[in-house]
Amino acid sequence: MIAKAVEHGATATAVGPEIPNQGAFVQPTILTDIGDDNPARHWEFFGPVSMLFRAKNEDDAVRIANDSPFGLGGSVFTSDTAHGAKVARRISTGMVFVNHPTMVKADLPFGGVRRSGYGRELLGLGIKEFVNHKLIDIVDIDAPF
């Protein structure tokens, strides 16, 4: 996937110590210069690969963040946390964290949108995903419809 991203114009920069050349290892890599026409923009890398995008302004950053078939989590970093919350509301993911990377904690509902999932795990929101709710409505037999 890294090689295909590079074939479409991305720049790959290896980071960290060199990995073993035997076995199933992937060199940690940062991808940059990922054009709008590069299909890697819409891939979900499960491995030590990060894509970095340069945005012209805040609206462009939100556009880039939302231009994905996935939507698990994201982060907004700012010295103005109230403004960070406003930006977070504009990002279409199941979770947005302000001033820290995405995380999993037992006391936070976990889940995404679009191809990153449906519903939430953990807490009361999560437990309700795994039960069947039943409605029973009882009215007097002579009650009007």
C-alpha positions, 0 to 999 in steps of 0.5 A: 500500500505504501508503494502504491501511494508513492506510485500515485505521487506521495512521498514516503519517509521511513522513521525509527530504527530499521526493521528486521528483513525477515518476518512480517514487519512494516517499517514505520512510515510517514506519507506526505504530498498526497494529492487529491487524486491519490487513492491512498487518501481513502485507504485505512492503513492498519500498521505504522503508517501516518499520512500528513496533509497540509491544509490552507486554513481551518475550513480546508482542514475540516474538508480534508478530515471529512473527505474519507469513507472512514470515520472512527476518530480524530483530534483537534489541537488548539490553545482555544479549547472552546474553538476546538470544540466548535471545530470538533463538531464539524468533523464527521467521525464517531469520536473527536478529542481536543488536545490529545490523540484518540484513545480507548478508555472504559468510561468513554463510548467507542465507535465510528461512522460510515465504514468505521462502524455503527453504534458504540461500545462500552458504557451504557451506550455500548451495552444497549447495542447488544440487547433487543429492546421490546415495546409493549403498549397497553391501552384500554380495549375501548380506547380510541385509536 
